[in-house]
Amino acid sequence: MNRFELNFDGLIGPSHHFGGLSCDNQASRHHQAQISSPKQAALQGLEKGFTLYKMGVPQAILPPHHRPNLQMLRNLGFSGASDQDVLDAAYKQNSSLVSAAFSASSMWTANAATVSASKDTGDGKVHFTPANLLNHLHRSQEARFNQLLFNKIFSDPMYFKVHDPITSCYELRDEGAANHTRLGNYESCGLQIFCHNPLRTGRQARIASEAICRGHCLDFSKVVFLEQNPLAVQKGVFHNDVIATGHKNLYLHHENAYTEWSDESMGLIDSFQQKSNQSLIFHSIKEEEISLEDAIQSYFFNSQIVSTNTEEQVLIAPVECLRKARVKAYIDSILEDSTLPIHQVIYVDLTQSMKNGGGPACLRLRVVLNQDEFNAMHSGVLINEKLYNDLKKCIQRNYRDSLTVSDLRDPQFLAEVKTIHDEIDALLDLGNNFGWDL
Ligand code: SUG
């Protein structure tokens, strides 16, 4: 049965703003306190998903998590007779806590979970482990809602296994698929690449990835662990998908992305290729071709590589790549290079998400499914022309054109976002009052 990759894009929520909440993420830091446009952000993200859908790439949507997270603020000791009182009390003390409670960061679904295809798992099920995202307060609140969503969308235990997030402690920090790439065709067991950062400030710990591999019953002889290069991390590579991208048999990465490729890793890659009779392309891009700085500023490596319905491979790159002459020239050279399978490039405008450090690949979670698995999942989240039009109308009608951190205290805004979340959940057919009692 033919398997395919279904991309889940995170719909950008109505409270998208520039909170400066991720200190290790240059873009988040640089755009702190600027005026955002939630409407533009959500339309840009939706347009990207619909563009791929029209090219024959299966696409689905994950809803924005409900904000504000008042439970988190109450847990931090803020109280009041009304929800607005709680927000006001928190804002008076520390506005960044209110910013975190309103964060729309669930849009970056590459961090929602690690997903394993049923061809790769010991029990033949598709496995999901929601990421604990414990490195930053605003992101740590995503784990439970993600688990609820996966349980709802992939509810049939015959095909799917949704795990609890890995225990939330610093040694086990996990940021999901942004640090995991599956290589190989979809009809046999793939090769898994997991990347980690041993520094205390790093977002992914190797032992968390190992725990996920055990939970997903992956074959360790087909798992490669790569350590992020501290130099790259220091320059702003906080997730692996900022410095490498892969699809099927191709892995593009910067020459300075990792500390070293150990003999063990090389041996596993060789043995995978021999045993599976597949050749993988590990394409290393040199510093003089694209510098680390240009890679980070353009987010070239955060491009998605997708297969269309004609089996063509297309690079979905952020428009920021057009502004760096060397990056643009490199992309042109990829299209000319007959040893690489990419035939086309499409530049997408995701400026609003990019200003918080999220490019095309950050906004999507890949799930490889066969037809039976696809038939068993919740179909309300699948993009089609009608859902696209309905979501677009909802965004155009309800989302604000501009938003600042101080707008988050507006009592009108509190009522506004609740209505929008309910409307989106209804469009995705998630059921009455979905997730509000979490
Ligand atoms: O975790 N930015 C996100 C960006 C995540 C990008 N994801 C991947 N590379 N897969 C982060 O740093 C900024 C939010 C703010 O500052 O308001 C933020 O959370």
Boltz pocket constraint, residues with backbone or C-beta under 6 A from the ligand:
constraints:
  - pocket:
      binder: B
      contacts: [[A, 17], [A, 18], [A, 19], [A, 20], [A, 21], [A, 22], [A, 25], [A, 28], [A, 29], [A, 103], [A, 105], [A, 108], [A, 110], [A, 111], [A, 139], [A, 178], [A, 239], [A, 241], [A, 242], [A, 356], [A, 357], [A, 358], [A, 359], [A, 361], [A, 362]]
      max_distance: 6.0
